[in-house]
Amino acid sequence: MAKIMTLYMTAANEDEAARIVSALLDERLIACGNILPGIRSLYRWEGKVANDAEVAVIMKTRAELADAAIARIVALHSYDTPCVTAWPVTSGHADYLGWVVDETVGEG
């Protein structure tokens, strides 16, 4: 079975998150995206501490598609330096992991 990755992204708002997730779904780069509204992000940017409302997004994909998905997210994102990371899935429900494989492009 293909290796699975979880992608994590933050976005300015739910509309931006949904637009990016929808594009990646249409391109079969991800199988699913969960938009988690209402996060508060405190971070250092350009020498100042920022305190912003954002949304978090968790997406599931094949490991072999992670780099392409990240590149597409960066191209679609409104931020100059968007938060996008990939986390390996080391285990999980076999049927669910199989579904992720079936819903993304590539060889099983």
C-alpha positions in Angstrom: 0.0 0.0 0.0 1.1 3.5 -0.7 2.5 5.6 2.1 0.1 8.4 3.4 0.9 11.9 4.5 -1.1 14.5 6.4 -0.6 18.0 5.1 -1.2 20.9 7.6 -1.9 24.4 6.4 -3.1 27.7 7.8 -5.1 30.2 5.8 -6.5 33.7 6.3 -10.1 32.6 6.4 -12.5 29.7 5.5 -13.2 31.0 2.0 -9.5 30.8 1.1 -9.1 27.5 2.8 -12.1 26.0 0.9 -10.8 27.4 -2.4 -7.5 25.8 -2.0 -8.9 22.5 -0.7 -11.4 22.4 -3.6 -8.6 22.9 -6.2 -6.5 20.1 -4.7 -9.5 17.8 -4.6 -10.4 18.6 -8.2 -6.7 17.9 -9.2 -6.8 14.7 -7.1 -3.8 15.8 -5.2 -5.6 15.1 -1.9 -8.4 12.8 -0.8 -9.8 15.1 1.9 -9.4 18.4 3.6 -10.7 19.3 7.0 -11.2 23.1 7.7 -10.9 24.0 11.3 -12.1 27.6 11.8 -11.4 29.8 14.8 -7.7 29.3 15.5 -5.7 32.1 16.9 -2.1 32.4 15.6 0.6 34.2 17.4 3.9 34.4 15.5 6.9 36.5 14.8 6.8 38.1 11.4 9.1 40.9 10.0 10.4 41.7 13.5 7.1 42.0 15.2 4.8 39.6 17.0 1.5 39.1 15.2 -1.8 38.0 16.7 -4.2 36.9 14.0 -7.4 34.9 13.5 -6.8 32.1 11.0 -8.2 28.7 10.0 -6.2 25.5 10.1 -6.6 22.8 7.4 -5.7 19.2 7.6 -5.4 17.3 4.3 -4.7 13.7 3.5 -2.7 12.5 0.5 -0.2 9.9 -0.8 3.4 10.6 0.3 4.4 10.7 -3.4 2.0 13.6 -4.0 2.9 15.7 -1.0 5.5 17.8 -2.8 3.1 18.5 -5.7 0.3 19.3 -3.3 2.5 21.7 -1.3 3.7 23.5 -4.5 0.0 23.9 -5.6 -1.0 25.2 -2.2 1.9 27.8 -2.3 0.8 28.9 -5.8 -2.9 29.4 -4.7 -2.2 30.9 -1.2 -2.5 34.6 -0.5 0.4 34.6 2.0 3.9 35.4 0.9 5.2 32.5 3.1 2.3 30.2 3.9 2.5 27.6 6.6 2.4 24.2 4.9 3.9 21.1 6.4 3.7 17.4 5.8 3.5 14.7 8.5 3.9 11.0 7.8 1.1 8.7 8.8 2.7 5.8 10.5 -0.4 3.7 11.0 -4.2 3.9 10.7 -7.4 2.2 9.8 -6.5 0.1 6.7 -9.8 0.8 4.9 -9.4 4.6 5.5 -5.8 4.6 4.2 -7.0 2.6 1.2 -9.6 5.2 0.5 -7.0 7.9 0.5 -5.1 6.0 -2.0 -8.1 5.4 -4.2 -9.2 9.0 -4.2 -5.8 10.4 -5.3 -3.9 10.1 -8.5 -1.1 7.6 -9.0 -0.4 3.9 -8.8 -1.7 1.9 -5.8 
